[in-house]
Amino acid sequence: MADGATRPDGIVELRVHGVSGAGADQVLDCPHVRQVAGDRSGGFYRPRPGYPDSAGTDGVTLEAYRWGDLPSGTAVRTLSLVFLLPFMLCNVALWMVPTNPASKKGFMALCRVLALTLTMLYVLSIVGSTLDLLAWRCMGEPSCLAGRTWLSWLGGRPPGLRLGLLALVPVAAIGLLWWLSARQSHSFDAFRTPSTAASKHRLSAVGQWDGAPLVGRLRSVHVAAAFATLDGTLLAARASQHSSGTMVILLVATVAVLVTCLTLITVVPSIDRSDPSPRVDAVFRAVRTLACGLTVLVIVHIVISPAPWPQVDVLPGYSAIVAWLFVSQTVLVAGLGALVLRRRGGRRRSPLRALGAPVFITLAAELAVAFSAELVYRVSDLLDRGGTTADSLETSPPLAYKWAIFGFLLAMVTALLVAAVVTRLTRRGRRRAARAIVSADFPDAPPTTADRMRRVEHAVARARFTERLEPLSVVYACLAAISLSTSLLGLLQLLPGVVAQRYLGVPQGLVDFLIGVGSYLIAAVVLGLVIGGLFAYRTAGFRRYVGVLWDLGTFWPRAAHPFAPPCYAERAVPELAKRISYLVDQGHGVLLAGHSHGSVLLAATVLQLPARITDRVALLTYGSPLGRLYSRLFPAYTDDPALREVGERVGWRWLNLWRDTDPIGGWIFAAHRPGEAQTLTGPAALVDRRLRDPEDVVAPPWDSVPPPILAHWPCESQQAFTEAERDLIVRLRAGR
């Protein structure tokens, strides 16, 4: 057979790794492996025959699916994930719809409009750096041009010519996003799934729904809105002192493009069609083409218009446009929060279950604002030749950005203080619960293990802090939304330092200093994300904590923002489904073993398999976030009915292994902690198996150190994992 020496009627154990991105040799615990299907990005591997330990438990055939390079890949792509992070968070928020929303259409409309504002903000940050700071301010000041030959060639030129030429920079930036968005999905284009779904549950749509048509339509809308944003900024500057028939026509056309973009993503239902439609797609492309042509006309008009330009220090209208965009984002976030709070769904109630979407989309907006403000501030510092006080700079950024940075600093500091307080207040309760768990696990521990017992208690207490992140994230999102709303003060031409000194008695110099600190804090965050993104896919231990953000974000299809990183599930899930179906059709039973996020991929895959396939499938999950994180964050997709359907499809041949020391994975249906009453009945009550971690607090006779605390690390080498394998293998062979 092409796969090697797999016996008919045998069992194939297909292991799927988690966010650690482990190699196939690590997943299979075998140093000699070979690829039997797939490619370098996502492939299936087996041990090489003829080597010791090439077979699994009870002689099963081992196989591993390695998908770690699908969401990561090269360093360039990893860096793009960092800078596209706001778009990714906004896209993830769309999938956090509550189980029973008051209005699903309204929810999707608000998410998509907020996503559109992020694209507009991206354009405005480039406009602020090039048109406001460079073309308008610096190139009009001899002192700024002195010693800068790369700028002096435009010195003394008319403002219209300077604006028209440097407008090509934001045009190129828009084109770059356009190109990246279209190029990123090429590696997944060949993986298309059947048109009929095996399950009606929403989770089955991940990896089965063809998102290419929707992404293409969204891309056209966002590109059109991006060009319209550039046009509106240029026309606002020109209209501040000059008006003509041509100007009115261009302004009306620009507003019409923006209104059309909003209508297409909020009202027109054809945007969500999963099949290509020549007529529908032609309409979206026409809007994009008209926006591109309009930009050409606007730039030409700006360059050739003979009317004089206003003699002001800043680009007219730009600061007001930025401030109004920030205020609009605040209103939209508040509207989204009010919408999801009108009705809550699901059995496991938590604040983040209802507010997950507003929280994530607020974080996306806050991060986008921070990135934009930092770009403008860094260009301002470069042009100012190291000025010290922000308000005295000849290239000082707009007030909206000053308020945004000031608000970001206050939100960050306040959130950290709240987190410190919550950590302190909950420490005693978490340690008390951890002490009870550890005492029940090791009732006969000798006194000499007191220090080891304390370490285990600390590990359990730290892992239980995950549940505290829910209210903390809501608090930070509220603070971030408030900081965005302060941009309204920029419209009133109020400086942060003046307001603080007048109403709070805080010295203006201190506020200016804090704005500078906030700017460098944002720079540190950006640098940290870049370093984290680079190391996340080169260091397994580092990626275990950082990589989870990328893998979670890129798991969901692009349904809100087309410039978000592509969804790797569009390849991984159908690829897994095809491989499992092939193995079953060859007469094999398949034991699916998924660690961490691998269990999420397998759950979505099981919901896509037909009954004739799942009758020969068993499921083993360990370190799974399905119940602990996904059911809270994505209640409409991984709620209790969805998880029960997964169990029913595999005939409840499902075991889930979890540890109290794990900060990510957990139980799915029942915890089964020692001393706790068992309330759940039925086959779901037999799914979860709790693993004692560590296995012991004393060193075994054959070792000099006690067993390690594994927390979220895989458990393939543990005896409990082998017992779970053997249990499911027996059930598969018995056909039950």
C-alpha positions in Angstrom: 0.0 0.0 0.0 1.1 3.6 -0.6 1.1 4.2 3.2 3.4 1.4 4.1 2.6 -1.9 5.8 -0.7 -1.0 7.4 -2.7 -4.2 7.9 -6.4 -4.4 6.7 -8.8 -4.3 9.7 -6.0 -2.8 11.7 -6.1 0.4 13.8 -4.3 3.6 12.7 -3.7 6.1 15.5 -3.6 9.6 13.9 -2.0 12.1 16.2 -2.5 15.9 15.8 -0.2 18.2 17.7 -1.2 21.5 19.4 0.3 25.0 19.3 3.7 23.8 20.2 4.4 23.1 16.5 6.2 19.9 17.4 8.0 17.8 14.8 6.5 14.5 13.6 9.3 12.7 15.4 8.3 14.3 18.7 4.6 13.7 18.2 5.3 10.0 17.4 8.1 9.7 19.9 10.2 8.1 17.2 13.4 9.5 15.8 13.0 7.9 12.3 9.9 9.1 10.4 8.9 9.4 6.8 6.2 11.4 5.1 3.3 9.4 3.6 1.0 12.3 2.4 0.7 16.0 2.3 3.6 18.5 1.9 6.1 20.4 4.0 3.5 22.8 5.3 0.9 20.2 6.3 1.9 16.5 6.0 1.2 13.0 7.4 4.1 11.1 8.8 4.7 7.5 10.0 7.7 5.8 11.7 10.1 4.2 9.3 9.5 0.4 9.2 12.3 -1.8 10.5 13.2 0.4 13.4 12.5 -0.5 17.1 9.3 1.0 18.5 7.8 1.7 15.1 4.4 0.4 16.2 2.1 1.9 18.8 0.1 0.6 21.7 -1.1 -3.0 21.1 0.4 -3.0 17.6 -1.5 -0.1 16.1 0.0 1.9 13.2 1.2 5.3 14.3 0.7 8.4 12.1 1.1 12.1 12.8 -0.4 15.1 11.1 1.9 18.1 11.3 0.2 21.4 10.5 2.4 23.8 12.5 3.7 25.6 9.4 0.2 26.4 8.0 -0.4 29.4 10.3 3.3 30.4 10.6 5.9 29.6 7.9 8.6 32.1 7.0 9.8 35.0 9.1 8.2 37.5 6.7 4.8 35.9 7.2 5.3 35.8 10.9 6.0 39.5 10.9 2.9 40.1 8.8 0.9 38.4 11.5 2.2 40.9 14.0 1.3 43.9 12.0 -2.1 42.4 10.9 -3.0 41.6 14.5 -5.7 44.2 14.8 -7.4 42.9 11.7 -7.1 39.3 13.0 -8.6 40.2 16.4 -11.5 42.0 14.6 -12.1 38.9 12.4 -12.1 36.6 15.4 -14.7 38.8 17.2 -17.2 38.0 14.4 -17.1 34.3 15.4 -17.8 35.1 19.0 -21.5 35.6 18.4 -23.6 34.5 21.4 -25.7 31.4 21.1 -29.0 33.3 20.8 -28.1 36.9 19.7 -30.8 39.5 19.6 -30.0 40.1 16.0 -27.4 38.1 14.2 -27.5 40.4 11.2 -27.0 43.4 13.4 -24.1 41.7 15.1 -22.4 40.9 11.8 -23.1 44.4 10.5 -21.5 46.1 13.5 -18.5 43.8 13.4 -17.9 44.5 9.7 -18.4 48.2 10.0 -15.8 48.3 12.8 -13.5 46.2 10.6 -13.9 48.8 7.9 -12.9 51.6 10.3 -9.7 49.7 11.0 -8.8 49.8 7.3 -9.6 53.5 7.2 -7.5 54.1 10.3 -4.6 52.3 8.5 -4.9 54.7 5.6 -5.1 57.7 7.9 -1.9 56.7 9.7 0.0 56.6 6.4 -1.7 59.9 5.4 -0.7 61.5 8.7 2.9 60.5 8.3 3.3 61.4 4.6 0.8 64.1 3.7 0.4 66.0 7.0 3.9 65.7 8.5 6.0 65.4 5.4 4.2 67.1 2.5 2.4 69.8 4.4 4.5 70.7 7.4 8.1 69.7 6.8 8.4 70.5 3.1 7.0 73.9 3.8 9.6 74.8 6.4 13.3 75.4 5.3 14.5 74.5 8.8 12.9 71.0 8.5 14.4 70.5 5.0 17.9 71.6 6.0 20.3 68.7 5.6 17.7 66.4 4.1 18.4 66.0 0.5 15.8 63.3 0.2 13.2 65.9 0.9 14.6 69.1 -0.3 13.9 68.4 -3.9 10.2 69.2 -3.2 11.0 72.2 -1.0 9.3 75.4 -2.1 7.0 73.5 -4.5 3.3 74.3 -4.4 1.4 72.4 -1.6 -0.8 70.7 -4.2 2.1 69.2 -6.0 3.7 68.0 -2.8 0.4 66.4 -1.6 -0.2 64.9 -5.0 3.2 63.2 -5.3 3.3 62.0 -1.7 -0.2 60.7 -2.0 1.3 57.9 -4.0 2.7 56.5 -0.7 -0.7 55.7 0.9 -1.7 54.4 -2.6 1.2 52.0 -2.5 0.3 51.0 1.1 -3.2 50.2 0.1 -1.9 48.2 -2.9 0.4 46.3 -0.6 -2.5 45.2 1.6 -4.5 44.4 -1.5 -1.7 42.2 -2.9 -1.0 40.4 0.4 -4.7 39.7 1.0 -5.0 38.1 -2.4 -1.7 36.2 -2.2 -2.0 34.8 1.3 -4.8 32.4 0.4 -3.2 30.9 -2.6 -1.7 28.0 -0.7 -5.1 26.9 0.5 -7.0 27.3 -2.8 -6.7 23.6 -3.8 -8.4 22.4 -0.6 -12.1 22.6 -1.2 -14.7 20.5 0.7 -17.9 18.8 -0.3 -20.9 21.1 -0.8 -23.1 19.1 1.5 -22.4 19.3 5.3 -22.5 16.2 7.4 -23.6 18.2 10.4 -25.9 21.2 10.7 -24.0 22.6 13.7 -22.0 25.8 13.1 -18.6 24.4 14.1 -18.8 22.1 11.0 -18.6 25.3 8.8 -15.0 25.8 9.8 -13.0 24.3 7.1 -16.0 23.3 5.0 -17.4 26.7 4.1 -15.6 28.2 1.1 -14.6 31.7 2.2 -12.9 32.7 -1.0 -16.0 34.4 -2.6 -16.8 36.4 0.6 -13.1 37.4 1.2 -13.0 38.6 -2.4 -16.1 40.8 -2.0 -14.9 42.1 1.4 -11.5 42.9 -0.2 -13.2 44.9 -2.9 -15.2 46.9 -0.3 -12.2 47.6 1.9 -10.0 48.6 -1.0 -12.7 51.0 -2.2 -13.1 52.4 1.3 -9.4 52.8 1.7 -9.1 54.9 -1.5 -12.2 56.9 -0.5 -10.5 57.7 2.8 -7.5 59.0 1.0 -9.7 61.0 -1.3 -11.7 62.5 1.5 -8.6 63.6 3.3 -7.2 65.4 0.2 -10.6 67.0 -0.6 -11.1 68.1 2.9 -7.8 69.9 2.8 -8.6 71.5 -0.5 -12.2 72.5 0.4 -11.0 74.4 3.5 -10.4 77.4 1.3 -11.5 76.6 -2.2 -14.8 75.3 -3.6 -15.8 74.7 -7.2 -18.1 72.6 -9.3 -15.4 70.0 -9.8 -14.7 69.9 -6.0 -18.4 69.4 -5.2 -18.6 66.5 -7.7 -15.5 64.8 -6.3 -16.8 65.2 -2.8 -20.2 63.8 -3.6 -18.6 60.9 -5.4 -16.3 60.1 -2.5 -19.2 60.2 0.0 -21.2 58.0 -2.4 -18.3 55.4 -2.5 -18.2 55.3 1.3 -22.0 55.0 1.6 -22.0 52.2 -1.0 -19.3 50.4 0.9 -21.3 50.6 4.2 -24.4 49.4 2.4 -22.7 46.4 0.7 -21.3 45.0 4.0 -24.4 45.8 6.2 -27.5 45.5 4.0 -26.8 43.5 0.9 -27.2 39.8 1.8 -25.4 38.6 -1.4 -22.1 39.4 0.2 -22.4 36.2 2.2 -23.1 33.9 -0.7 -20.7 30.9 -0.5 -20.7 30.3 -4.2 -19.1 32.5 -6.8 -21.7 34.7 -8.5 -20.5 36.6 -11.6 -23.2 39.3 -11.3 -22.7 39.9 -7.5 -18.9 39.8 -7.8 -19.0 42.2 -10.7 -20.9 44.8 -8.6 -18.2 44.6 -5.9 -15.4 44.9 -8.4 -17.1 47.8 -10.1 -17.2 49.7 -6.8 -13.5 49.0 -6.3 -12.7 50.1 -9.8 -14.7 53.3 -9.5 -12.9 54.1 -6.2 -9.5 53.6 -7.9 -10.5 55.8 -10.8 -11.8 58.5 -8.4 -8.5 58.5 -6.5 -6.7 59.3 -9.8 -9.0 62.2 -10.5 -8.7 63.6 -7.0 -4.9 63.5 -7.1 -4.9 65.2 -10.5 -7.3 67.8 -9.3 -5.2 68.5 -6.2 -2.1 68.9 -8.3 -3.5 71.2 -11.0 -5.9 73.2 -9.0 -4.7 76.9 -9.3 -6.5 78.2 -6.2 -4.3 79.2 -3.3 -4.0 76.9 -0.3 -4.7 78.1 3.3 -1.7 79.2 5.3 -2.1 77.0 8.4 0.4 74.9 10.3 -1.4 71.5 9.9 -3.1 69.8 7.0 -6.7 71.2 7.1 -9.3 68.8 8.2 -7.0 65.8 8.9 -7.1 66.0 12.7 -10.9 66.3 12.7 -11.3 63.3 10.5 -9.1 61.2 12.8 -10.9 62.3 15.9 -14.3 61.6 14.3 -13.2 58.1 13.3 -12.1 57.4 16.9 -15.4 58.6 18.2 -17.3 56.5 15.6 -15.4 53.4 16.8 -16.4 54.1 20.4 -20.1 54.4 19.4 -19.9 51.2 17.4 -18.2 49.3 20.2 -20.9 50.5 22.6 -23.6 49.5 20.2 -22.1 46.0 19.8 -21.9 45.6 23.6 -25.5 46.7 24.1 -26.6 44.2 21.3 -24.9 41.2 22.8 -26.1 42.0 26.3 -29.7 42.0 25.3 -29.8 38.2 25.3 -27.4 35.6 26.7 -27.2 32.0 25.6 -25.6 28.8 26.8 -25.5 27.0 30.1 -22.1 28.0 31.2 -22.5 31.6 31.9 -19.6 34.0 32.2 -19.0 37.7 31.4 -16.8 36.9 28.5 -19.4 34.6 27.0 -21.6 37.6 26.3 -18.9 40.2 25.9 -16.3 38.3 24.0 -17.0 40.0 20.7 -17.0 43.6 22.1 -13.9 42.8 24.2 -11.9 41.5 21.2 -13.0 44.1 18.8 -12.2 46.9 21.3 -8.8 45.4 21.7 -8.4 45.4 17.9 -9.4 49.0 17.7 -7.2 50.0 20.6 -4.2 48.2 19.1 -4.8 49.7 15.7 -5.0 53.2 17.2 -1.9 52.6 19.1 0.0 51.3 16.0 -1.2 54.3 14.0 -0.4 56.9 16.7 3.0 55.3 17.2 3.8 55.5 13.5 2.8 59.2 13.4 4.8 60.0 16.6 7.9 58.3 15.4 7.8 60.1 12.1 7.2 63.3 14.0 10.2 62.7 16.2 12.4 61.9 13.2 11.4 65.2 11.5 11.7 67.3 14.6 15.3 66.2 15.1 14.8 65.0 18.7 12.5 67.7 20.1 11.7 67.3 23.8 8.1 68.6 24.4 5.4 67.2 22.2 3.2 70.4 22.1 6.1 72.6 21.0 7.1 70.6 18.0 6.7 72.1 14.5 5.7 68.6 13.4 3.6 67.8 16.4 1.0 65.0 15.7 -2.7 65.8 15.7 -4.5 66.1 19.0 -6.5 63.0 18.4 -3.3 60.9 18.5 -2.1 62.6 21.6 -5.4 61.8 23.4 -5.2 58.3 22.0 -1.7 57.7 23.4 -2.6 59.3 26.7 -5.7 57.2 27.0 -3.7 54.0 26.0 -1.2 54.7 28.8 -3.9 55.3 31.4 -5.9 52.2 30.3 -2.8 50.1 30.4 -1.6 51.3 33.8 -5.1 51.1 35.3 -5.6 47.6 33.9 -2.3 46.4 35.3 -3.2 47.9 38.7 -6.6 46.1 38.6 -4.8 42.9 37.6 -2.4 43.2 40.5 -5.3 43.8 42.9 -7.3 40.9 41.5 -4.3 38.7 41.7 -3.7 39.6 45.3 -7.3 39.3 46.4 -7.8 35.9 44.7 -4.5 34.4 45.7 -5.7 33.1 49.0 -8.8 31.5 47.5 -6.8 29.9 44.6 -4.2 28.6 46.9 -6.8 27.2 49.3 -8.4 25.4 46.4 -5.1 24.2 45.1 -4.1 23.0 48.6 -7.2 20.9 48.8 -6.6 19.4 45.3 -3.0 18.5 46.1 -3.8 17.1 49.5 -6.4 14.8 47.9 -3.9 13.8 45.2 -1.1 13.0 47.6 -2.6 12.1 51.0 0.3 10.1 52.1 3.1 12.4 51.1 6.0 12.3 53.6 7.0 15.5 55.4 10.2 15.7 53.4 8.2 16.6 50.3 6.7 19.8 51.8 8.7 22.0 49.4 7.6 19.9 46.4 4.0 20.0 47.5 4.1 23.8 47.7 5.5 24.0 44.1 2.6 21.8 42.9 0.1 24.0 44.8 1.6 27.1 43.1 1.3 25.5 39.7 -2.4 24.6 40.3 -3.1 28.1 41.7 -1.5 29.7 38.7 -3.5 27.5 36.3 -6.7 28.5 38.0 -6.0 32.2 37.3 -7.2 31.6 33.7 -10.8 32.0 34.8 -9.8 35.4 36.3 -8.8 36.7 32.9 -12.5 37.0 31.9 -13.4 40.0 34.1 -9.9 41.5 33.6 -10.3 41.5 29.9 -13.7 43.2 30.2 -12.3 45.8 32.5 -9.5 46.6 30.1 -11.9 46.7 27.1 -14.0 49.3 29.0 -11.0 51.4 29.8 -9.8 51.2 26.1 -13.2 52.3 24.9 -13.2 55.2 27.2 -9.7 56.2 26.0 -11.0 56.1 22.4 -13.9 58.4 23.4 -11.5 61.0 24.8 -10.5 61.8 21.2 -13.7 63.9 21.1 -11.8 66.4 23.2 -9.4 66.8 20.3 -12.2 68.1 18.2 -12.6 70.9 20.8 -8.9 71.7 20.4 -8.2 70.8 24.0 -4.7 69.6 24.9 -4.4 66.7 27.4 -2.0 68.7 29.5 -4.3 71.7 29.6 -7.4 69.6 30.6 -5.5 67.7 33.3 -4.1 70.9 34.8 -7.3 72.8 34.7 -9.7 70.1 36.1 -7.4 67.8 38.0 -4.5 70.0 39.1 -1.9 67.8 37.3 1.0 69.8 35.9 0.9 70.1 32.2 4.6 69.1 31.9 3.8 65.8 33.7 1.1 65.0 31.2 3.4 65.8 28.3 6.0 63.5 29.8 3.4 60.7 30.2 2.4 61.1 26.6 6.0 60.5 25.6 6.1 57.5 28.0 3.0 56.1 26.4 4.5 56.5 22.9 7.6 54.5 24.0 5.3 51.9 25.7 3.5 51.4 22.4 6.9 51.0 20.7 7.9 48.4 23.3 4.6 46.5 22.7 5.2 46.5 19.0 8.8 45.4 19.5 7.7 42.7 21.9 5.1 41.4 19.4 7.7 41.3 16.7 10.2 39.4 18.8 7.5 37.1 20.1 6.3 36.4 16.6 9.8 35.5 15.4 10.6 33.3 18.4 7.2 31.7 18.6 7.9 29.5 15.6 11.5 28.8 16.5 11.3 27.9 20.2 8.8 25.3 21.2 8.5 26.4 24.8 8.0 30.0 23.8 5.5 29.2 21.2 3.4 27.3 23.7 2.3 30.6 25.2 2.7 33.1 22.3 1.7 30.9 19.4 -1.7 30.2 20.8 -2.7 33.7 19.9 -1.8 33.2 16.2 -3.3 29.7 16.0 -6.5 30.7 17.6 -6.9 33.8 15.4 -6.0 32.2 12.1 -8.2 29.1 12.8 -11.4 31.1 12.0 -12.2 32.0 8.4 -12.0 35.6 7.3 -15.6 36.8 7.5 -15.1 40.3 8.9 -11.7 41.7 7.7 -10.2 40.5 4.4 -6.7 41.7 5.3 -6.5 39.4 8.3 -4.1 36.4 8.0 -5.7 33.5 6.0 -7.6 30.7 7.7 -5.4 27.5 7.9 -8.4 25.4 8.9 -9.6 25.8 5.3 -6.9 23.4 4.5 -6.2 21.4 7.7 -9.8 20.3 8.4 -10.7 19.0 4.9 -7.2 17.5 4.6 -7.8 15.6 7.9 -11.3 14.6 6.8 -10.0 13.2 3.5 -7.2 11.3 5.2 -9.5 9.7 7.8 -12.0 8.8 5.1 -9.3 7.2 3.0 -8.0 5.1 6.0 -11.5 3.9 6.9 -12.3 3.1 3.3 -9.2 0.9 3.3 -10.7 -1.1 6.1 -8.9 0.4 9.1 -10.3 1.9 12.3 -8.9 5.3 13.2 -8.0 6.5 16.7 -7.8 10.3 16.5 -5.5 11.8 19.2 -5.4 15.6 19.4 -3.4 17.7 21.9 -4.4 21.3 22.7 -5.5 23.1 19.6 -5.2 19.8 17.7 -8.3 18.7 19.5 -10.2 21.6 18.1 -9.2 20.7 14.6 -10.3 17.1 15.2 -13.7 18.2 16.7 -14.4 20.3 13.5 -13.3 17.4 11.4 -15.5 14.8 13.1 -18.5 17.0 12.5 -17.8 16.9 8.7 -17.4 13.1 8.4 -20.4 11.0 7.3 -21.8 8.3 9.6 -20.1 5.4 7.7 -16.7 7.0 8.6 -17.4 8.0 12.2 -18.6 4.5 13.0 -15.0 3.4 12.7 -13.5 6.4 14.5 -12.5 7.0 18.2 -11.3 10.3 19.7 -8.7 10.9 22.4 -8.1 14.6 23.4 -5.6 15.9 25.9 -4.8 19.4 27.1 -7.9 20.4 25.1 -9.2 24.0 25.3 -12.7 23.0 23.9 -14.5 23.2 27.2 -12.4 25.7 29.1 -11.7 28.4 26.5 -13.6 27.8 23.3 -17.0 27.2 24.9 -16.7 30.5 26.6 -15.2 32.5 23.7 -17.2 30.9 20.9 -20.5 29.8 22.5 -22.4 29.5 19.2 -19.8 27.1 17.8 -18.4 25.1 20.6 -21.3 25.0 23.1 -22.5 21.9 24.9 -24.8 20.7 22.0 -21.9 20.8 19.6 -19.6 18.9 21.9 -22.3 16.3 22.6 -22.7 15.9 18.9 -19.0 15.2 18.5 -19.4 12.4 21.1 -22.5 11.0 19.5 -20.9 10.9 16.1 -18.0 8.7 17.4 -20.4 6.6 19.4 -19.0 8.1 22.6 -15.7 6.5 21.9 -14.2 9.6 23.3 -11.8 10.2 26.2 -10.4 13.5 27.4 -7.4 13.7 29.6 -6.7 16.9 31.6 -4.7 18.2 34.5 -5.3 20.8 37.2 -1.9 22.3 36.5 -2.8 23.1 32.9 -3.6 26.8 32.3 -5.1 26.2 28.9 -6.7 22.7 28.7 -9.3 21.4 31.0 -12.3 19.1 31.4 -15.1 19.1 28.8 -18.2 17.6 30.5 -17.2 16.8 34.1 -14.1 17.5 36.2 -14.1 14.3 38.3 -11.9 15.8 41.0 -11.4 13.7 44.1 -14.1 14.3 46.7 -16.4 16.2 44.3 -20.0 14.9 43.9 -20.8 13.4 40.5 -23.9 15.1 39.0 -23.6 14.4 35.3 -25.0 11.1 34.0 -25.0 9.4 30.7 -22.1 8.7 28.3 -20.9 12.2 28.5 -20.0 11.6 32.2 -17.4 9.0 31.1 -15.5 11.2 28.7 -13.2 13.2 31.0 -10.3 11.6 32.9 -8.3 13.7 35.3 -4.6 13.1 35.4 -2.7 13.7 38.6 0.1 16.1 37.9 2.8 15.4 38.8 2.5 11.6 38.9 4.2 11.7 42.3 6.0 14.1 44.6 8.8 11.7 45.6 11.4 10.3 43.3 10.8 6.7 42.1 13.3 4.1 43.1 15.0 4.2 39.7 15.4 8.0 39.6 17.0 10.7 41.6 14.4 13.5 41.0 10.6 13.4 41.4 8.4 13.4 38.2 8.1 16.8 36.6 5.0 19.1 36.6 3.8 18.8 33.0 1.0 21.3 33.0 0.1 21.8 29.3 2.8 19.6 27.9 1.7 16.5 25.9 1.3 13.2 27.8 2.0 10.6 25.1 4.7 9.0 27.2 2.5 8.7 30.4 0.9 5.4 31.4 -2.5 7.1 31.6 -2.2 8.0 27.9 -1.4 4.4 27.1 -4.4 3.1 29.1 -6.7 5.6 27.4 -5.3 4.4 24.0 -5.9 0.8 24.9 -9.4 1.4 26.1 -10.4 3.1 22.8 -8.6 0.5 20.7 -10.6 -2.2 22.4 -13.8 -0.4 21.7 -12.9 0.2 18.1 -12.0 -3.5 17.6 -15.2 -4.6 19.3 -17.2 -2.2 17.2 -18.8 -0.3 20.1 
